[in-house]
Structure formats: structure tokens, C-alpha cells
Amino acid sequence: VKIADFGLARELEHKERAIKLRKDQRLPIKWLAPETMIERACTKKSDVWAYGVLCWEIFSNGAAPYAGVGSNNIVARK
């Protein structure tokens, strides 16, 4: 089941552990794991992080997991 796709969804090859992101690629900061912003790579672990953010949004009636923190501040903290 695909809930949403920001253009990052790819199927990993058999021995592939991560998908490298392009430098110019626009990213959904709110759902990205901190290591994804630093390493610019998506892994199964970063998928779990994004799922956790989604669950937070669902069970909090749409509240942002980082209340009061804008995307620019999140990126600056990396």
C-alpha cells in the first residue's frame, strides 16, 4: 500500500542498502530522518522514521511532530 510518494520511492536492488539523493533534489524535510539530511541517502531505517512521523500525524489529528520548529530551523540543526 502506498500512502504518499514524494518522488523518493525506489525499489532497492538485492544487495543495495541505500538510495543516494541528488544534490538538487527537493526533499520533504518534515518526514526525513536526521541521517538522511546529513548523508543524503534513504535507507530502510529512514523509512521507519518517516512512518513514525506519519503515525504521529495520524494519532495527533494532524499535529506536526516538531511543533513550533520550521523547516529552515530543522535543516540548520543538521
MODELLER restraints for C-alpha pairs under 7 A, 6 or more apart:
rsr = mdl.restraints
at = mdl.atoms
rsr.add(forms.Gaussian(group=physical.xy_distance, feature=features.Distance(at['CA:17:A'], at['CA:43:A']), mean=6.29, stdev=0.5))
rsr.add(forms.Gaussian(group=physical.xy_distance, feature=features.Distance(at['CA:18:A'], at['CA:41:A']), mean=5.90, stdev=0.5))
rsr.add(forms.Gaussian(group=physical.xy_distance, feature=features.Distance(at['CA:18:A'], at['CA:42:A']), mean=5.34, stdev=0.5))
rsr.add(forms.Gaussian(group=physical.xy_distance, feature=features.Distance(at['CA:18:A'], at['CA:43:A']), mean=4.60, stdev=0.5))
rsr.add(forms.Gaussian(group=physical.xy_distance, feature=features.Distance(at['CA:19:A'], at['CA:41:A']), mean=5.29, stdev=0.5))
rsr.add(forms.Gaussian(group=physical.xy_distance, feature=features.Distance(at['CA:19:A'], at['CA:42:A']), mean=5.14, stdev=0.5))
rsr.add(forms.Gaussian(group=physical.xy_distance, feature=features.Distance(at['CA:19:A'], at['CA:43:A']), mean=6.68, stdev=0.5))
rsr.add(forms.Gaussian(group=physical.xy_distance, feature=features.Distance(at['CA:20:A'], at['CA:40:A']), mean=6.00, stdev=0.5))
rsr.add(forms.Gaussian(group=physical.xy_distance, feature=features.Distance(at['CA:20:A'], at['CA:41:A']), mean=4.32, stdev=0.5))
rsr.add(forms.Gaussian(group=physical.xy_distance, feature=features.Distance(at['CA:20:A'], at['CA:42:A']), mean=6.57, stdev=0.5))
rsr.add(forms.Gaussian(group=physical.xy_distance, feature=features.Distance(at['CA:21:A'], at['CA:40:A']), mean=5.27, stdev=0.5))
rsr.add(forms.Gaussian(group=physical.xy_distance, feature=features.Distance(at['CA:21:A'], at['CA:41:A']), mean=5.54, stdev=0.5))
rsr.add(forms.Gaussian(group=physical.xy_distance, feature=features.Distance(at['CA:29:A'], at['CA:71:A']), mean=6.31, stdev=0.5))
rsr.add(forms.Gaussian(group=physical.xy_distance, feature=features.Distance(at['CA:30:A'], at['CA:71:A']), mean=6.83, stdev=0.5))
rsr.add(forms.Gaussian(group=physical.xy_distance, feature=features.Distance(at['CA:31:A'], at['CA:50:A']), mean=4.87, stdev=0.5))
rsr.add(forms.Gaussian(group=physical.xy_distance, feature=features.Distance(at['CA:31:A'], at['CA:53:A']), mean=6.12, stdev=0.5))
rsr.add(forms.Gaussian(group=physical.xy_distance, feature=features.Distance(at['CA:32:A'], at['CA:46:A']), mean=6.87, stdev=0.5))
rsr.add(forms.Gaussian(group=physical.xy_distance, feature=features.Distance(at['CA:32:A'], at['CA:50:A']), mean=6.12, stdev=0.5))
rsr.add(forms.Gaussian(group=physical.xy_distance, feature=features.Distance(at['CA:33:A'], at['CA:46:A']), mean=5.32, stdev=0.5))
rsr.add(forms.Gaussian(group=physical.xy_distance, feature=features.Distance(at['CA:33:A'], at['CA:49:A']), mean=5.72, stdev=0.5))
rsr.add(forms.Gaussian(group=physical.xy_distance, feature=features.Distance(at['CA:33:A'], at['CA:50:A']), mean=6.89, stdev=0.5))
rsr.add(forms.Gaussian(group=physical.xy_distance, feature=features.Distance(at['CA:34:A'], at['CA:78:A']), mean=6.85, stdev=0.5))
rsr.add(forms.Gaussian(group=physical.xy_distance, feature=features.Distance(at['CA:36:A'], at['CA:42:A']), mean=5.85, stdev=0.5))
rsr.add(forms.Gaussian(group=physical.xy_distance, feature=features.Distance(at['CA:36:A'], at['CA:46:A']), mean=6.74, stdev=0.5))
rsr.add(forms.Gaussian(group=physical.xy_distance, feature=features.Distance(at['CA:38:A'], at['CA:78:A']), mean=6.55, stdev=0.5))
rsr.add(forms.Gaussian(group=physical.xy_distance, feature=features.Distance(at['CA:53:A'], at['CA:65:A']), mean=6.65, stdev=0.5))
rsr.add(forms.Gaussian(group=physical.xy_distance, feature=features.Distance(at['CA:56:A'], at['CA:65:A']), mean=6.51, stdev=0.5))
rsr.add(forms.Gaussian(group=physical.xy_distance, feature=features.Distance(at['CA:57:A'], at['CA:63:A']), mean=5.49, stdev=0.5))
rsr.add(forms.Gaussian(group=physical.xy_distance, feature=features.Distance(at['CA:57:A'], at['CA:64:A']), mean=6.36, stdev=0.5))
